[in-house]
Amino acid sequence: MAGQSAPGGASPGSGRRFPVQRFWLIIAAVLAGAASMILLSAIMAPERQDDIWVELAKGAATIVALSLATGVVGAMLRDRDALREDQRRQQAYLLGFLEQIETTYGQVKSARRLLRTFGFDSPTTQTLTAEQATGFRAQMALLNEAELTFETHARKVAAMPGPWGAAETSLATELTRLYQYLHGVLMEWQTDPTVFVAGGDTSAMQGWSNFRRFVGYDEVSVQAFDEGVTDRMLAIELLIGAADKPAPHALLRAG
């Protein structure tokens, strides 16, 4: 979704507008018709020409006032509808973005859970099975994919300020902190991605402080995961929720 614009390719305020030229043509046609009828009456009743011209002026003023009022009200209604459509598109975009973020978050939690299940929550000298070694590589690859996805989203927010409103800077910051936390976990493994093989053990994890806090069950590890991932996700959800709310002046215009 990098570089993608709002759904439907429309930007806020891009709703259709009633052509100004058509509006004035309608007024001109109405005035011309009224004038023609009054002139015809003047020709047919010359003794009442003064009264007819007075009526012409009154009628013209009334027609212009009604036409202008109708045009203004119509324009306001069309602007309101266009604004609501823009808001609907923005809400759909933000919802889709949030769903992608939450899907990636679920990917991180799944990888963490399975790494624990495979026995990588603490260093051990027990021999690894082929299933454990394969499972470890699969979950680390999944975690790597999640880290890259969060990084892409952070760059997207910074490059596309429109949809996020005042939440842009904070949202980009939270996404950056999230992917940097995962990057720290992955870097320890990426120094030697083949360290865990069938027949080996997990003693190399002894020096992997970030990884051990990622998968550990102890209080310090749980707190580290909350600060690095869970709290960031809560902040992101709140920021996107705030961006989804129309500005007060927009609500007034939408009536």
C-alpha positions in Angstrom: 0.0 0.0 0.0 3.0 2.3 0.0 2.4 5.5 -1.7 -1.3 4.7 -2.1 -3.8 7.6 -2.1 -7.1 7.6 -0.4 -9.5 4.9 -1.7 -11.1 5.6 -5.0 -8.3 8.0 -5.9 -10.2 11.0 -4.5 -8.8 13.6 -2.2 -10.7 15.5 0.5 -12.9 18.2 -1.1 -12.9 16.6 -4.5 -16.8 16.2 -4.5 -18.6 17.4 -7.6 -19.7 21.0 -7.8 -22.7 22.5 -9.7 -21.3 24.5 -12.6 -21.5 28.2 -11.9 -22.1 29.0 -15.6 -25.2 26.8 -15.7 -26.5 28.6 -12.6 -26.3 32.0 -14.2 -27.7 30.7 -17.5 -30.8 29.5 -15.7 -31.2 32.9 -14.0 -30.8 34.7 -17.3 -33.3 32.4 -19.0 -35.9 33.0 -16.2 -35.4 36.7 -16.4 -35.6 36.7 -20.2 -38.8 34.8 -20.1 -40.4 37.1 -17.5 -39.3 40.1 -19.4 -40.8 38.8 -22.6 -44.1 38.2 -21.0 -44.2 41.7 -19.4 -43.1 43.4 -22.7 -45.9 41.5 -24.5 -48.4 42.7 -21.9 -47.1 46.3 -22.4 -47.6 46.1 -26.1 -51.1 44.7 -25.8 -52.1 47.2 -23.1 -50.1 50.5 -23.7 -52.3 52.5 -21.3 -50.8 50.4 -18.3 -47.1 50.6 -19.3 -46.1 52.4 -16.1 -47.7 49.8 -13.9 -46.3 47.0 -16.1 -42.7 48.3 -15.7 -43.1 48.6 -12.0 -44.3 45.0 -11.9 -41.4 44.0 -14.1 -38.9 45.5 -11.6 -40.7 43.8 -8.7 -40.9 40.5 -10.5 -37.2 40.6 -11.6 -36.1 41.3 -8.0 -38.2 38.5 -6.7 -36.9 36.0 -9.3 -33.3 37.0 -8.7 -33.7 36.7 -4.9 -35.4 33.3 -5.2 -32.8 32.0 -7.7 -29.9 33.2 -5.6 -31.4 31.6 -2.4 -32.1 28.4 -4.2 -28.6 28.3 -5.7 -26.9 29.0 -2.3 -28.9 26.3 -0.5 -28.3 23.9 -3.3 -24.5 24.6 -3.2 -24.5 24.1 0.6 -26.3 20.8 0.3 -23.9 19.6 -2.4 -20.9 20.7 -0.4 -22.3 18.9 2.6 -22.8 15.7 0.6 -19.3 16.0 -0.9 -17.8 16.5 2.6 -19.6 13.4 3.9 -18.4 11.3 1.0 -14.8 12.5 1.6 -15.1 11.6 5.3 -16.5 8.2 4.4 -13.6 7.5 2.1 -11.1 8.6 4.7 -12.7 6.4 7.3 -12.6 3.4 4.9 -8.9 4.1 4.3 -8.0 4.4 7.9 -9.9 1.3 8.8 -8.1 -0.6 6.1 -4.7 0.7 7.4 -5.6 -0.2 10.9 -6.6 -3.7 9.9 -3.2 -4.2 8.2 -1.4 -3.0 11.4 -3.4 -5.3 13.5 -2.8 -8.3 11.2 1.0 -7.7 11.5 0.7 -7.4 15.2 -1.1 -10.7 15.3 1.8 -12.1 13.2 4.3 -10.9 15.9 2.3 -12.5 18.7 1.9 -15.7 16.8 5.7 -15.9 16.1 6.4 -15.2 19.8 3.9 -17.9 21.0 5.3 -20.6 18.6 8.9 -19.8 19.5 8.0 -20.4 23.1 6.1 -23.6 22.1 9.3 -24.9 20.4 11.3 -24.3 23.6 13.2 -21.2 22.7 12.1 -19.1 25.7 15.4 -19.8 27.5 18.9 -21.1 26.7 19.3 -24.9 27.2 21.9 -27.5 26.3 19.2 -30.0 25.3 19.6 -31.3 21.7 17.3 -29.6 19.2 15.1 -31.7 16.9 14.7 -31.1 13.2 11.2 -29.8 13.9 12.5 -27.3 16.4 15.2 -26.0 14.1 12.8 -25.7 11.2 10.2 -24.1 13.4 12.7 -21.5 14.7 13.7 -20.4 11.3 10.1 -20.2 10.1 9.0 -18.0 13.0 12.1 -15.7 12.7 11.3 -15.3 9.0 7.7 -14.3 10.0 9.0 -11.9 12.6 11.4 -10.4 10.0 8.5 -9.9 7.6 6.5 -8.1 10.4 9.4 -5.8 11.2 9.7 -4.8 7.5 5.9 -4.2 7.3 5.9 -1.9 10.3 8.9 0.0 8.8 7.0 0.4 5.5 3.9 1.7 7.3 6.1 4.2 9.3 7.6 5.5 6.0 4.1 5.7 4.4 2.7 7.8 7.2 5.6 10.2 7.0 5.3 10.5 3.2 1.4 10.9 3.2 0.4 13.5 5.7 -3.1 14.0 4.4 -5.1 11.1 5.9 -3.6 11.3 9.4 -4.2 14.9 10.3 -2.6 16.1 13.5 -1.8 12.5 14.4 0.8 12.1 11.6 4.0 12.8 13.6 3.0 10.7 16.6 1.8 7.9 14.5 5.0 7.7 12.5 6.9 7.8 15.8 5.0 4.9 17.3 5.4 2.8 14.2 9.1 3.6 14.1 9.5 2.6 17.8 7.7 -0.7 17.1 9.8 -1.8 14.1 13.0 -0.7 15.9 12.2 -2.9 18.8 11.7 -5.9 16.5 14.8 -5.0 14.6 16.8 -5.3 17.9 15.3 -8.7 18.5 16.2 -9.9 14.9 19.7 -8.5 14.8 21.0 -10.9 17.4 19.8 -13.9 15.3 20.9 -12.3 12.0 24.5 -12.3 13.2 24.4 -16.1 12.7 21.1 -17.3 11.2 22.3 -20.9 11.0 23.3 -21.2 14.7 20.3 -23.4 15.6 20.4 -26.7 13.7 19.0 -30.2 14.4 21.4 -31.9 16.8 22.6 -28.6 18.3 21.4 -26.7 21.3 20.2 -23.2 22.2 23.1 -22.2 24.4 24.0 -19.4 21.9 20.9 -17.6 23.1 22.7 -16.8 26.4 24.0 -13.6 24.8 20.8 -12.7 23.0 19.3 -10.3 25.6 16.7 -8.7 23.3 15.5 -12.1 21.9 15.3 -13.6 25.4 13.2 -10.7 26.6 11.0 -11.1 23.6 10.1 -14.7 24.3 10.7 -14.9 28.1 7.9 -15.5 30.7 9.5 -13.5 33.5 8.2 -10.1 34.6 11.1 -8.2 33.0 10.6 -9.9 29.7 6.8 -9.4 29.7 7.3 -5.7 30.5 9.9 -5.3 27.7 7.4 -6.8 25.2 4.6 -4.6 26.5 6.7 -1.5 26.1 8.1 -2.5 22.8 5.0 -3.9 21.1 1.7 -3.9 23.1 1.9 -0.3 24.3 2.9 0.9 20.8 -0.1 -0.9 19.3 -2.5 0.7 21.9 -1.1 4.2 21.0 -1.4 3.5 17.3 -5.0 2.4 17.6 -5.9 5.6 19.6 -4.1 7.8 17.1 -5.9 6.3 14.1 -9.1 6.6 16.0 -8.4 10.3 16.5 -7.6 10.8 12.8 -10.9 9.1 11.9 -12.9 11.9 13.7 -13.8 14.9 11.5 -12.6 18.3 12.6 -15.2 20.4 14.5 -15.6 22.9 11.6 -16.2 19.9 9.2 -18.9 18.6 11.5 -20.6 22.0 11.5 -20.5 22.2 7.7 -21.9 18.6 7.4 -24.9 19.6 9.5 
